[in-house]
Amino acid sequence: MRPYILIDSDQRLQETISTVLTCSRIAVDTESNGYYAYYERVCLIQLSTEQDDYIIDMLNIAHPECLSNIFENSSIEKIFHAASNDIGALKRDFQFTFRHVFDTAIACKLLGQKRLGLSHVLEAHFQVQLDKKWQRCDWGARPLNDSQLHYARLDTHYLIPLRNKLHEALVRRGLWPQAQEAFAKVCAQAPPRERFPANGYERLSGTRTLSRRAKAVLRDLYTYRDQMARRLDRAPFRVLSNEALIRLAQRLPKTPEELRAIKGLPQTFKTGTQARQLLTVILDALEAHKSAKARSMSS
């Protein structure tokens, strides 16, 4: 397989763009750090042409706006697999707009394929197996090793020949107009809005079995976790797992000793400042619930 080309400077990016602008179609993918950071960001952009596989290290690029010359260019078809997430992230981070997109996942769905994940699609069409080891690695950490970069490259390496096979099938079955309409909708989608779902705790597994009192505590613990995750720029579940939140709401510890007895609670929350904060959240939530209940009974 041809070697990938790592782009880690603005000068090299400009040279790459000059080359890519001569192409009629390119494959595109991104890697982000949302599994680790609260404020998710695009860390890599992979581009494949008929001849080369490029990996752009976005953490080393000072002027990413030059990529708009590719994404907004209606003469260049941009091929994604499951474009919605990638395009949403690129719009959020860089305010790009998109024209002329082909989404291989949408094409597969229109053609009646059941398993739409890229690994399944590549295995079915090219007998290629992706190494899932790196699927959820921290793409924001540096340096990235050769195995990670090879994995990232494979996400776009086969998309152009895949697109050609799918396009032929769509045309043959009279589905091409329907596909084009779906691709245009993906281009027009709005970027995701950062919004804390205040009632998100209601969707945690185990919430339904809690009493109203325990749910009131869970709500405040959920908010506390989000505030801490923002401050640390860490994915919320890496601060406190959903399971830990549910256990705290079930057990309602009121003393340091009771807190330390909670299974699955990170050690940092069993002593010191974070332990005191956690107990304060629980005790304040219990008191607020008690006061609200008393008011409702007296009215």
C-alpha contacts under 8 A as a table, 3 or more apart, distances in Angstrom:
res1	aa1	res2	aa2	distance
2	R	52	D	7.39
2	R	53	D	7.95
3	P	53	D	7.51
4	Y	52	D	6.98
4	Y	53	D	4.99
4	Y	54	Y	5.85
4	Y	55	I	7.08
4	Y	150	H	7.37
4	Y	153	R	6.79
5	I	52	D	7.51
5	I	53	D	6.10
5	I	54	Y	4.75
5	I	55	I	6.10
6	L	54	Y	5.96
6	L	55	I	4.88
6	L	56	I	6.11
6	L	57	D	7.33
7	I	12	R	5.85
7	I	13	L	6.04
7	I	54	Y	6.88
7	I	55	I	5.86
7	I	56	I	4.61
7	I	57	D	6.06
8	D	12	R	6.99
8	D	13	L	7.51
8	D	56	I	6.23
8	D	57	D	5.21
8	D	58	M	7.51
8	D	60	N	5.54
8	D	61	I	6.72
9	S	12	R	5.39
9	S	13	L	6.23
9	S	60	N	6.05
9	S	61	I	5.76
10	D	13	L	4.91
10	D	14	Q	6.19
10	D	60	N	7.92
10	D	61	I	5.60
10	D	62	A	6.66
10	D	63	H	6.73
11	Q	14	Q	5.24
11	Q	15	E	6.44
12	R	15	E	5.05
12	R	16	T	6.16
13	L	16	T	4.99
13	L	17	I	6.12
13	L	56	I	7.51
14	Q	17	I	5.11
14	Q	18	S	6.28
14	Q	66	C	7.59
15	E	18	S	5.23
15	E	19	T	6.57
16	T	19	T	5.16
16	T	20	V	6.14
17	I	20	V	4.96
17	I	21	L	5.97
17	I	67	L	7.14
17	I	69	N	7.98
17	I	70	I	7.36
18	S	21	L	5.42
18	S	22	T	7.18
19	T	22	T	5.72
19	T	23	C	7.48
20	V	23	C	5.38
20	V	26	I	7.66
20	V	49	T	7.30
20	V	70	I	7.60
21	L	24	S	7.95
21	L	69	N	7.93
21	L	70	I	6.56
21	L	76	I	7.55
23	C	26	I	7.02
23	C	49	T	7.24
23	C	76	I	6.64
24	S	75	S	6.50
24	S	76	I	4.74
24	S	77	E	6.25
25	R	49	T	7.02
25	R	76	I	4.98
25	R	77	E	4.34
25	R	78	K	5.90
25	R	79	I	7.29
25	R	160	I	7.73
26	I	47	L	6.54
26	I	48	S	5.58
26	I	49	T	4.93
26	I	50	E	7.61
26	I	76	I	7.16
26	I	77	E	6.29
26	I	78	K	5.26
26	I	79	I	6.05
26	I	160	I	7.00
27	A	46	Q	7.81
27	A	47	L	5.46
27	A	48	S	4.91
27	A	49	T	6.55
27	A	78	K	5.76
27	A	79	I	4.46
27	A	80	F	6.08
27	A	156	T	5.43
27	A	157	H	7.52
27	A	159	L	5.86
27	A	160	I	6.20
28	V	45	I	7.13
28	V	46	Q	5.57
28	V	47	L	4.79
28	V	48	S	6.69
28	V	78	K	6.48
28	V	79	I	5.85
28	V	80	F	5.36
28	V	156	T	6.01
29	D	45	I	5.87
29	D	46	Q	5.12
29	D	47	L	6.83
29	D	80	F	6.25
29	D	81	H	7.56
29	D	86	D	6.61
29	D	155	D	6.62
29	D	156	T	6.28
30	T	42	V	6.62
30	T	43	C	7.44
30	T	44	L	5.48
30	T	45	I	4.49
30	T	46	Q	5.98
30	T	86	D	6.01
31	E	42	V	5.99
31	E	43	C	5.75
31	E	44	L	5.05
31	E	45	I	6.61
31	E	139	W	6.49
31	E	152	A	7.60
32	S	40	E	6.61
32	S	41	R	5.55
32	S	42	V	4.40
32	S	43	C	5.12
32	S	44	L	6.89
32	S	139	W	5.96
32	S	140	G	7.16
33	N	36	Y	5.58
33	N	37	A	5.95
33	N	40	E	5.59
33	N	41	R	6.12
33	N	42	V	6.99
33	N	43	C	6.88
33	N	137	C	7.97
33	N	138	D	5.65
33	N	139	W	5.30
33	N	140	G	5.51
34	G	37	A	5.22
34	G	38	Y	6.64
34	G	39	Y	7.12
34	G	40	E	4.44
34	G	41	R	6.99
34	G	235	A	6.93
35	Y	136	R	6.76
35	Y	137	C	7.94
35	Y	138	D	7.27
35	Y	235	A	6.24
36	Y	138	D	6.37
36	Y	234	R	5.74
36	Y	235	A	5.00
36	Y	238	R	7.33
37	A	40	E	5.62
37	A	233	D	5.26
37	A	234	R	4.10
37	A	235	A	4.66
38	Y	229	A	6.21
38	Y	230	R	5.91
38	Y	232	L	7.92
38	Y	233	D	4.67
38	Y	234	R	4.57
38	Y	235	A	4.45
38	Y	236	P	6.79
39	Y	230	R	7.56
39	Y	233	D	6.12
39	Y	234	R	7.65
41	R	89	A	7.44
41	R	93	D	6.66
42	V	45	I	7.44
42	V	58	M	7.01
42	V	89	A	6.74
42	V	90	L	7.11
42	V	93	D	7.08
43	C	57	D	6.31
43	C	58	M	5.18
43	C	59	L	5.91
43	C	139	W	6.05
43	C	140	G	5.79
44	L	55	I	6.66
44	L	56	I	5.51
44	L	57	D	4.95
44	L	58	M	5.39
44	L	59	L	7.75
44	L	139	W	7.52
45	I	55	I	5.98
45	I	56	I	5.09
45	I	57	D	6.90
45	I	58	M	6.95
46	Q	53	D	7.34
46	Q	54	Y	5.67
46	Q	55	I	4.55
46	Q	56	I	6.11
46	Q	152	A	7.05
46	Q	153	R	6.45
46	Q	155	D	7.83
46	Q	156	T	6.67
47	L	53	D	5.97
47	L	54	Y	5.04
47	L	55	I	6.45
47	L	56	I	7.90
47	L	156	T	6.60
48	S	51	Q	7.61
48	S	52	D	5.70
48	S	53	D	4.34
48	S	54	Y	5.98
48	S	156	T	5.75
48	S	157	H	5.85
49	T	52	D	5.28
49	T	53	D	6.48
49	T	160	I	7.65
50	E	160	I	7.25
53	D	153	R	6.39
53	D	156	T	7.63
53	D	157	H	6.46
54	Y	153	R	7.36
55	I	149	L	7.56
55	I	152	A	7.66
55	I	153	R	6.80
57	D	60	N	5.73
57	D	61	I	6.86
58	M	61	I	5.03
58	M	64	P	7.48
59	L	140	G	7.83
61	I	64	P	6.06
63	H	66	C	6.55
64	P	67	L	5.86
64	P	94	F	7.23
65	E	68	S	5.66
65	E	94	F	6.83
65	E	96	F	7.71
66	C	69	N	5.94
67	L	70	I	5.49
67	L	71	F	6.58
68	S	71	F	4.99
68	S	72	E	5.57
68	S	73	N	7.84
68	S	96	F	5.89
68	S	97	T	7.23
69	N	72	E	5.79
69	N	73	N	6.02
70	I	73	N	5.25
70	I	76	I	7.10
71	F	74	S	7.96
71	F	76	I	7.93
71	F	78	K	7.23
71	F	96	F	7.10
71	F	97	T	6.59
71	F	98	F	5.12
71	F	99	R	6.51
72	E	96	F	7.57
72	E	97	T	5.76
72	E	98	F	4.94
72	E	99	R	5.30
73	N	76	I	5.73
73	N	98	F	7.78
73	N	99	R	6.37
73	N	100	H	7.71
74	S	77	E	6.97
74	S	99	R	5.23
74	S	100	H	5.34
75	S	100	H	7.53
76	I	100	H	6.89
77	E	99	R	7.88
77	E	100	H	5.13
77	E	101	V	5.58
77	E	102	F	6.81
78	K	100	H	6.33
78	K	101	V	4.72
78	K	102	F	6.07
79	I	101	V	5.85
79	I	102	F	4.70
79	I	103	D	5.86
79	I	104	T	7.13
79	I	159	L	6.77
79	I	160	I	7.09
79	I	163	R	7.32
80	F	83	A	5.06
80	F	101	V	7.37
80	F	102	F	6.28
80	F	103	D	4.93
80	F	104	T	6.28
80	F	105	A	7.97
80	F	156	T	7.91
80	F	159	L	7.42
81	H	103	D	5.32
81	H	104	T	4.92
81	H	105	A	5.13
81	H	106	I	7.95
81	H	118	L	6.90
81	H	159	L	7.69
82	A	85	N	6.85
82	A	86	D	7.64
82	A	103	D	6.08
82	A	104	T	6.90
82	A	105	A	5.09
82	A	106	I	6.96
83	A	86	D	5.31
83	A	87	I	5.81
83	A	103	D	5.89
83	A	105	A	7.95
83	A	186	V	7.00
84	S	87	I	5.38
84	S	88	G	5.89
84	S	186	V	6.00
84	S	189	Q	7.81
85	N	88	G	5.15
85	N	89	A	6.14
86	D	89	A	5.20
86	D	90	L	6.14
87	I	90	L	5.07
87	I	91	K	6.04
87	I	98	F	7.89
87	I	186	V	7.81
87	I	187	C	7.43
87	I	191	P	7.81
88	G	91	K	5.22
88	G	92	R	6.11
88	G	189	Q	7.32
88	G	190	A	6.94
88	G	191	P	4.67
88	G	192	P	6.03
89	A	92	R	5.01
89	A	93	D	6.10
89	A	191	P	6.89
89	A	192	P	7.40
90	L	93	D	5.32
90	L	94	F	5.61
90	L	95	Q	6.73
90	L	96	F	6.27
91	K	94	F	5.47
91	K	95	Q	4.26
91	K	96	F	4.91
91	K	97	T	6.73
91	K	190	A	7.83
91	K	191	P	5.41
92	R	95	Q	5.84
92	R	191	P	5.21
92	R	192	P	6.57
97	T	187	C	7.50
98	F	101	V	7.35
98	F	187	C	5.34
98	F	188	A	7.60
99	R	184	A	7.81
99	R	187	C	6.28
100	H	183	F	7.82
100	H	184	A	7.46
100	H	187	C	7.78
101	V	183	F	5.89
101	V	184	A	7.22
101	V	187	C	6.89
102	F	163	R	7.59
102	F	180	Q	7.88
102	F	183	F	6.02
103	D	106	I	5.43
103	D	107	A	6.32
103	D	183	F	6.40
104	T	107	A	4.89
104	T	108	C	6.07
104	T	159	L	7.65
104	T	162	L	7.44
104	T	163	R	6.19
104	T	166	L	7.31
105	A	108	C	5.09
105	A	109	K	6.25
105	A	116	L	5.91
105	A	117	G	7.62
105	A	118	L	7.78
106	I	109	K	5.08
106	I	110	L	6.21
106	I	179	A	7.33
106	I	182	A	7.55
106	I	183	F	7.90
107	A	110	L	5.18
107	A	111	L	6.25
107	A	166	L	6.46
107	A	167	H	7.79
107	A	170	L	7.37
107	A	179	A	6.51
108	C	111	L	5.08
108	C	112	G	6.46
108	C	113	Q	5.39
108	C	116	L	6.74
108	C	166	L	7.18
109	K	112	G	5.14
109	K	113	Q	5.36
109	K	114	K	6.95
109	K	116	L	7.00
110	L	113	Q	7.53
110	L	175	L	7.42
110	L	179	A	7.43
111	L	169	A	7.66
111	L	170	L	7.04
113	Q	116	L	6.83
115	R	120	H	6.25
115	R	121	V	7.09
116	L	120	H	6.67
116	L	121	V	6.25
117	G	120	H	5.42
117	G	121	V	6.24
118	L	121	V	5.01
118	L	122	L	6.01
118	L	155	D	7.72
119	S	122	L	5.36
119	S	123	E	6.15
119	S	128	V	7.81
119	S	129	Q	6.31
119	S	130	L	5.71
120	H	123	E	5.15
120	H	124	A	6.13
121	V	124	A	5.13
121	V	125	H	6.20
122	L	125	H	5.24
122	L	126	F	5.37
122	L	127	Q	6.44
122	L	128	V	5.58
122	L	129	Q	7.08
122	L	158	Y	7.58
123	E	126	F	5.47
123	E	127	Q	4.15
123	E	128	V	4.60
123	E	129	Q	5.66
124	A	127	Q	5.89
124	A	128	V	7.92
125	H	162	L	7.48
130	L	151	Y	7.22
130	L	154	L	7.56
131	D	134	W	6.85
131	D	135	Q	7.84
131	D	151	Y	6.92
132	K	135	Q	5.05
133	K	136	R	7.50
133	K	137	C	7.84
134	W	137	C	5.12
134	W	148	Q	6.24
134	W	151	Y	7.05
138	D	141	A	5.65
139	W	142	R	7.86
139	W	144	L	7.64
141	A	144	L	6.99
144	L	148	Q	6.24
144	L	149	L	6.84
145	N	148	Q	5.42
145	N	149	L	6.44
146	D	149	L	5.12
146	D	150	H	6.01
147	S	150	H	5.07
147	S	151	Y	6.14
148	Q	151	Y	5.09
148	Q	152	A	6.22
149	L	152	A	4.97
149	L	153	R	6.14
150	H	153	R	5.09
150	H	154	L	6.39
151	Y	154	L	5.33
151	Y	155	D	6.97
152	A	155	D	5.57
152	A	156	T	7.77
153	R	156	T	5.87
153	R	157	H	6.04
154	L	157	H	4.88
154	L	158	Y	6.95
155	D	158	Y	7.34
155	D	159	L	7.66
156	T	159	L	5.28
156	T	160	I	7.87
157	H	160	I	7.45
158	Y	161	P	5.83
158	Y	162	L	6.10
159	L	162	L	4.87
159	L	163	R	5.85
160	I	163	R	5.04
160	I	164	N	6.37
161	P	164	N	5.07
161	P	165	K	6.42
162	L	165	K	5.26
162	L	166	L	6.21
163	R	166	L	5.12
163	R	167	H	5.87
164	N	167	H	5.17
164	N	168	E	6.26
165	K	168	E	5.36
165	K	169	A	6.45
166	L	169	A	5.07
166	L	170	L	6.09
167	H	170	L	5.06
167	H	171	V	6.18
167	H	176	W	7.41
168	E	171	V	5.32
168	E	172	R	6.10
169	A	172	R	5.05
169	A	173	R	6.17
170	L	173	R	5.32
170	L	174	G	6.10
170	L	175	L	4.82
170	L	176	W	5.03
170	L	179	A	7.73
171	V	174	G	5.12
171	V	175	L	5.95
171	V	176	W	5.09
172	R	175	L	7.69
173	R	176	W	7.92
174	G	177	P	7.49
175	L	178	Q	5.34
175	L	179	A	6.21
176	W	179	A	5.01
176	W	180	Q	6.17
177	P	180	Q	5.12
177	P	181	E	6.34
178	Q	181	E	5.23
178	Q	182	A	6.41
179	A	182	A	5.10
179	A	183	F	6.17
180	Q	183	F	5.06
180	Q	184	A	6.21
181	E	184	A	5.22
181	E	185	K	6.50
182	A	185	K	5.21
182	A	186	V	6.58
183	F	186	V	5.21
183	F	187	C	6.51
184	A	187	C	5.11
184	A	188	A	6.36
185	K	188	A	5.10
185	K	189	Q	6.26
186	V	189	Q	5.34
196	F	226	D	7.96
197	P	200	G	5.02
198	A	201	Y	7.40
198	A	219	R	7.92
198	A	223	T	7.17
199	N	202	E	5.74
199	N	203	R	7.89
199	N	219	R	7.45
200	G	203	R	5.63
200	G	204	L	7.33
201	Y	204	L	5.42
201	Y	207	T	7.48
201	Y	218	L	6.94
201	Y	219	R	5.99
201	Y	222	Y	6.18
202	E	207	T	6.04
202	E	208	R	7.72
203	R	207	T	7.10
204	L	207	T	5.77
204	L	242	N	6.74
204	L	246	I	7.99
205	S	208	R	7.76
205	S	242	N	7.90
205	S	243	E	7.99
206	G	209	T	5.90
206	G	210	L	7.24
206	G	246	I	6.59
207	T	210	L	5.48
207	T	215	K	7.07
207	T	246	I	7.07
210	L	213	R	7.87
210	L	214	A	5.69
210	L	215	K	6.01
210	L	249	A	7.71
210	L	250	Q	6.89
211	S	214	A	5.11
211	S	215	K	6.12
212	R	215	K	4.99
212	R	216	A	6.20
213	R	216	A	5.25
213	R	217	V	6.63
213	R	286	L	6.95
213	R	289	H	6.49
214	A	217	V	5.12
214	A	218	L	6.15
214	A	249	A	5.10
214	A	250	Q	6.38
214	A	252	L	7.43
215	K	218	L	4.85
215	K	219	R	6.07
215	K	249	A	6.94
216	A	219	R	5.23
216	A	220	D	6.63
216	A	285	A	6.39
216	A	286	L	7.43
216	A	289	H	6.67
217	V	220	D	5.31
217	V	221	L	6.16
217	V	249	A	5.99
217	V	281	V	7.72
217	V	282	I	5.79
217	V	285	A	5.19
217	V	286	L	6.48
218	L	221	L	4.98
218	L	222	Y	5.95
218	L	245	L	6.63
218	L	246	I	6.98
218	L	248	L	7.73
218	L	249	A	5.37
219	R	222	Y	5.15
219	R	223	T	6.40
220	D	223	T	5.07
220	D	224	Y	6.10
220	D	281	V	6.67
220	D	282	I	7.61
220	D	285	A	6.58
221	L	224	Y	4.96
221	L	225	R	6.09
221	L	245	L	6.81
221	L	278	L	7.73
221	L	281	V	6.61
221	L	282	I	7.25
222	Y	225	R	5.21
222	Y	226	D	6.38
222	Y	245	L	7.26
223	T	226	D	5.16
223	T	227	Q	6.30
224	Y	227	Q	5.16
224	Y	228	M	6.27
224	Y	281	V	7.60
225	R	228	M	5.18
225	R	229	A	6.03
225	R	236	P	6.38
225	R	239	V	6.83
225	R	240	L	6.69
226	D	229	A	4.99
226	D	230	R	6.16
226	D	236	P	5.96
227	Q	230	R	5.24
227	Q	231	R	6.35
228	M	231	R	5.05
228	M	232	L	6.17
228	M	239	V	7.52
229	A	232	L	5.16
229	A	233	D	5.57
229	A	234	R	5.00
229	A	235	A	6.13
229	A	236	P	5.14
229	A	239	V	6.28
230	R	233	D	4.92
230	R	234	R	6.70
231	R	234	R	7.93
234	R	238	R	6.58
234	R	239	V	6.94
235	A	238	R	5.39
235	A	239	V	6.91
236	P	239	V	5.23
236	P	240	L	6.50
236	P	241	S	7.53
237	F	240	L	5.16
237	F	241	S	4.46
237	F	242	N	6.45
238	R	241	S	6.35
240	L	244	A	6.26
240	L	245	L	6.91
240	L	265	L	7.42
240	L	266	P	7.35
241	S	244	A	5.14
241	S	245	L	6.50
242	N	245	L	5.13
242	N	246	I	6.35
243	E	246	I	5.17
243	E	247	R	6.23
243	E	264	G	7.70
244	A	247	R	5.09
244	A	248	L	6.16
244	A	263	K	7.65
244	A	264	G	5.93
244	A	265	L	5.78
245	L	248	L	5.18
245	L	249	A	6.28
246	I	249	A	5.08
246	I	250	Q	6.12
247	R	250	Q	4.98
247	R	251	R	6.01
247	R	262	I	7.05
247	R	263	K	7.83
248	L	251	R	5.27
248	L	252	L	5.44
248	L	253	P	6.84
248	L	262	I	7.11
249	A	252	L	5.28
251	R	262	I	7.82
252	L	282	I	6.94
253	P	256	P	7.75
253	P	258	E	5.03
253	P	259	L	5.27
253	P	279	L	7.25
253	P	282	I	7.65
254	K	258	E	6.50
254	K	259	L	7.18
254	K	279	L	6.26
254	K	282	I	7.43
254	K	283	L	6.73
255	T	258	E	5.24
255	T	259	L	6.21
255	T	279	L	7.20
256	P	259	L	4.97
256	P	260	R	6.17
256	P	270	K	7.20
256	P	271	T	7.53
256	P	275	A	7.26
256	P	276	R	7.88
256	P	279	L	7.73
257	E	260	R	5.26
257	E	261	A	6.53
258	E	261	A	5.21
258	E	262	I	7.00
259	L	262	I	5.59
259	L	270	K	6.30
259	L	275	A	7.71
259	L	279	L	7.79
260	R	263	K	7.99
260	R	265	L	7.88
260	R	270	K	5.12
260	R	271	T	7.88
262	I	265	L	6.03
265	L	269	F	6.71
265	L	270	K	7.30
266	P	269	F	5.64
266	P	270	K	7.04
267	Q	270	K	5.21
267	Q	271	T	7.21
268	T	271	T	6.22
268	T	272	G	7.57
268	T	274	Q	6.65
268	T	275	A	7.37
269	F	272	G	7.46
269	F	273	T	7.98
269	F	274	Q	5.05
269	F	275	A	4.53
269	F	278	L	7.29
270	K	274	Q	7.47
270	K	275	A	5.10
271	T	274	Q	6.84
271	T	275	A	5.02
271	T	276	R	7.54
272	G	275	A	5.50
272	G	276	R	6.46
273	T	276	R	5.16
273	T	277	Q	6.17
274	Q	277	Q	4.96
274	Q	278	L	6.08
275	A	278	L	5.12
275	A	279	L	6.26
276	R	279	L	5.21
276	R	280	T	6.10
277	Q	280	T	5.04
277	Q	281	V	6.25
278	L	281	V	5.20
278	L	282	I	6.39
279	L	282	I	5.10
279	L	283	L	6.04
280	T	283	L	5.18
280	T	284	D	5.85
281	V	284	D	5.30
281	V	285	A	6.04
282	I	285	A	5.18
282	I	286	L	6.20
283	L	286	L	5.10
283	L	287	E	6.19
284	D	287	E	5.09
284	D	288	A	6.07
285	A	288	A	5.08
285	A	289	H	6.09
286	L	289	H	5.16
286	L	290	K	6.13
287	E	290	K	5.03
287	E	291	S	6.19
288	A	291	S	5.15
288	A	292	A	6.12
289	H	292	A	5.11
289	H	293	K	6.08
290	K	293	K	5.17
290	K	294	A	6.23
291	S	294	A	5.09
291	S	295	R	6.25
292	A	295	R	5.16
292	A	296	S	6.26
293	K	296	S	5.19
293	K	297	M	6.28
294	A	297	M	5.21
294	A	298	S	6.31
295	R	298	S	5.23
295	R	299	S	6.24
296	S	299	S	5.38
